[in-house]
Amino acid sequence: MRRYENAVKKEVRWLEYIGNLSDTKQYIQHGDVSVYDHCVSVALCSCMIAKKLGIKVNMRSLIRGALLHDYFLYDWHEPSDEHRLHGFFHPAKAMENAVRDYGISDLEKKIILRHMFPLTVIPPTCREAWIVCIADKICATKEVYEGLIR
């Protein structure tokens, strides 16, 4: 686990240094969990899923895709025509922002764009995207549930 925590921390530092990942700290994702903390949790969970299931992945792209999967950079809780139907459209916005700020790989684009399946109807097309999709659901469920029992 320590190895994955260090790998995630390394990518977080790099993404904060060259881009706007830190901006996600100002937006709430689920309950009282920031988008930033949610994405870090999804990255760690994704690493654990790949390891526990013995799935061969591009670990750097898995981590970067997970860290940037919700890089939409707005408060989706505030009513606005710009982010109506957030669940359906934020993957494309997150990918657009990640391309602009980080010049991400095609694999990282796939991870970000398909993480909301089955809400968005096109399924993931690679192992890394499936893993982030599943890790996102696990983390979101935990965050919402913990927010309800507080």
KOLSE-933414 format. One record per residue (C-alpha): residue number from 1; x, y, z; residue in three letters. Coordinates in pm, 1 decimal. Example, Ala and Ser with C-alpha at 12.3 -4.5 7.8 and 13.67 -1.06 7.14 Angstrom:
BEGIN
R	1	1230.0	-450.0	780.0	Ala
R	2	1367.0	-106.0	714.0	Ser
// end
This chain:
BEGIN
R	1	0.0	0.0	0.0	Met
R	2	283.5	239.2	86.7	Arg
R	3	422.9	201.6	-266.6	Arg
R	4	92.0	316.8	-416.2	Tyr
R	5	51.8	601.4	-168.1	Glu
R	6	396.3	726.6	-269.5	Asn
R	7	316.7	692.3	-640.8	Ala
R	8	-9.8	885.4	-596.0	Val
R	9	162.6	1155.8	-388.4	Lys
R	10	430.9	1192.6	-656.5	Lys
R	11	170.8	1245.3	-930.6	Glu
R	12	-30.9	1483.0	-709.5	Val
R	13	278.3	1697.3	-649.7	Arg
R	14	357.3	1705.3	-1020.6	Trp
R	15	-1.3	1787.6	-1124.5	Leu
R	16	-17.9	2063.3	-862.9	Glu
R	17	316.2	2202.9	-979.8	Tyr
R	18	238.3	2220.3	-1352.1	Ile
R	19	-137.7	2277.5	-1345.2	Gly
R	20	-446.6	2356.3	-1142.8	Asn
R	21	-515.0	2033.5	-955.0	Leu
R	22	-509.8	2227.8	-625.9	Ser
R	23	-813.1	2424.5	-746.9	Asp
R	24	-1024.7	2112.1	-697.0	Thr
R	25	-984.3	2156.1	-319.4	Lys
R	26	-1235.9	2442.1	-330.7	Gln
R	27	-1518.6	2231.0	-474.1	Tyr
R	28	-1728.1	1976.2	-284.8	Ile
R	29	-1791.3	1642.6	-450.8	Gln
R	30	-1997.9	1424.9	-214.6	His
R	31	-2112.0	1517.9	136.8	Gly
R	32	-1830.4	1730.0	273.3	Asp
R	33	-1556.0	1563.2	68.8	Val
R	34	-1370.7	1786.9	-176.0	Ser
R	35	-1323.8	1692.4	-539.7	Val
R	36	-950.0	1683.0	-463.2	Tyr
R	37	-984.1	1434.7	-176.3	Asp
R	38	-1231.4	1227.2	-377.3	His
R	39	-990.1	1200.7	-670.1	Cys
R	40	-699.0	1104.3	-443.5	Val
R	41	-920.0	833.3	-288.1	Ser
R	42	-1017.9	705.8	-633.4	Val
R	43	-650.9	691.5	-735.8	Ala
R	44	-556.9	489.8	-426.2	Leu
R	45	-859.2	261.1	-461.7	Cys
R	46	-776.7	205.6	-830.2	Ser
R	47	-422.8	97.3	-741.4	Cys
R	48	-555.6	-142.9	-478.7	Met
R	49	-808.2	-295.9	-719.8	Ile
R	50	-541.2	-352.5	-985.1	Ala
R	51	-304.9	-507.3	-729.0	Lys
R	52	-560.5	-727.2	-549.3	Lys
R	53	-701.2	-860.4	-876.6	Leu
R	54	-358.9	-896.3	-1039.8	Gly
R	55	-459.0	-682.5	-1336.4	Ile
R	56	-170.3	-560.0	-1549.1	Lys
R	57	-209.4	-184.8	-1602.2	Val
R	58	-16.4	124.5	-1696.4	Asn
R	59	9.4	238.6	-1334.1	Met
R	60	111.0	598.9	-1408.2	Arg
R	61	-181.8	648.8	-1647.1	Ser
R	62	-417.2	474.1	-1405.4	Leu
R	63	-315.4	715.5	-1129.6	Ile
R	64	-320.2	1026.1	-1349.8	Arg
R	65	-656.6	933.3	-1502.0	Gly
R	66	-801.8	877.8	-1155.8	Ala
R	67	-661.7	1205.8	-1023.5	Leu
R	68	-804.4	1397.4	-1319.6	Leu
R	69	-1133.1	1209.9	-1371.2	His
R	70	-1332.6	1490.4	-1203.3	Asp
R	71	-1116.0	1782.6	-1315.6	Tyr
R	72	-1421.5	1984.2	-1425.2	Phe
R	73	-1331.0	2290.3	-1209.7	Leu
R	74	-1674.1	2419.6	-1106.9	Tyr
R	75	-1920.6	2374.7	-820.8	Asp
R	76	-2178.3	2135.7	-961.8	Trp
R	77	-2407.3	2195.8	-662.9	His
R	78	-2478.8	2554.3	-773.8	Glu
R	79	-2764.4	2581.6	-1024.6	Pro
R	80	-2629.9	2683.9	-1365.5	Ser
R	81	-2714.3	2617.2	-1727.9	Asp
R	82	-2340.4	2565.4	-1786.9	Glu
R	83	-2339.2	2245.3	-1583.2	His
R	84	-2693.5	2120.1	-1611.9	Arg
R	85	-2701.2	1741.5	-1612.6	Leu
R	86	-2356.6	1736.5	-1453.1	His
R	87	-2340.7	1358.1	-1423.4	Gly
R	88	-2373.8	1314.1	-1798.3	Phe
R	89	-2145.7	1590.3	-1918.7	Phe
R	90	-1868.0	1642.6	-1663.3	His
R	91	-1642.1	1366.2	-1798.9	Pro
R	92	-1603.1	1556.3	-2127.7	Ala
R	93	-1540.4	1883.8	-1941.5	Lys
R	94	-1285.5	1715.9	-1713.0	Ala
R	95	-1108.3	1566.9	-2014.4	Met
R	96	-1109.6	1900.4	-2197.1	Glu
R	97	-954.6	2073.0	-1893.8	Asn
R	98	-697.9	1795.7	-1846.5	Ala
R	99	-594.8	1812.4	-2212.9	Val
R	100	-562.1	2190.8	-2186.8	Arg
R	101	-363.5	2191.8	-1861.4	Asp
R	102	-165.5	1867.2	-1883.8	Tyr
R	103	-158.0	1736.9	-2240.4	Gly
R	104	-271.3	1394.3	-2120.7	Ile
R	105	-222.7	1066.0	-2307.3	Ser
R	106	-490.4	885.8	-2508.7	Asp
R	107	-518.0	626.0	-2231.7	Leu
R	108	-575.7	898.1	-1970.8	Glu
R	109	-841.2	1053.2	-2196.6	Lys
R	110	-1021.7	716.9	-2213.5	Lys
R	111	-1011.1	683.0	-1834.7	Ile
R	112	-1158.2	1028.7	-1775.3	Ile
R	113	-1416.6	1015.3	-2052.2	Leu
R	114	-1566.1	675.6	-1956.2	Arg
R	115	-1562.4	688.2	-1574.3	His
R	116	-1936.7	759.3	-1544.3	Met
R	117	-2055.1	441.0	-1715.2	Phe
R	118	-2336.5	328.4	-1703.7	Pro
R	119	-2480.4	679.3	-1659.9	Leu
R	120	-2298.8	768.6	-1979.4	Thr
R	121	-2386.6	489.0	-2218.2	Val
R	122	-2052.5	414.2	-2384.5	Ile
R	123	-1858.3	169.4	-2165.9	Pro
R	124	-1488.1	186.8	-2086.5	Pro
R	125	-1263.7	32.2	-2350.3	Thr
R	126	-952.4	-48.9	-2146.3	Cys
R	127	-863.1	-209.1	-1813.3	Arg
R	128	-754.1	119.8	-1656.7	Glu
R	129	-1083.0	292.1	-1741.5	Ala
R	130	-1285.7	1.7	-1600.2	Trp
R	131	-1085.9	10.2	-1279.0	Ile
R	132	-1129.1	387.2	-1231.1	Val
R	133	-1500.0	356.0	-1314.0	Cys
R	134	-1542.3	94.2	-1040.3	Ile
R	135	-1316.8	274.7	-789.8	Ala
R	136	-1515.5	595.1	-846.0	Asp
R	137	-1840.7	415.6	-757.0	Lys
R	138	-1685.4	260.3	-446.1	Ile
R	139	-1544.7	592.1	-321.3	Cys
R	140	-1859.1	791.7	-405.0	Ala
R	141	-2078.8	540.7	-223.0	Thr
R	142	-1854.2	554.3	82.9	Lys
R	143	-1847.2	935.8	81.7	Glu
R	144	-2224.6	971.6	46.8	Val
R	145	-2296.4	701.9	304.6	Tyr
R	146	-2053.4	848.4	559.8	Glu
R	147	-2210.3	1189.9	505.0	Gly
R	148	-2553.1	1045.4	582.0	Leu
R	149	-2454.2	882.1	910.6	Ile
R	150	-2274.7	1180.5	1061.9	Arg
// end
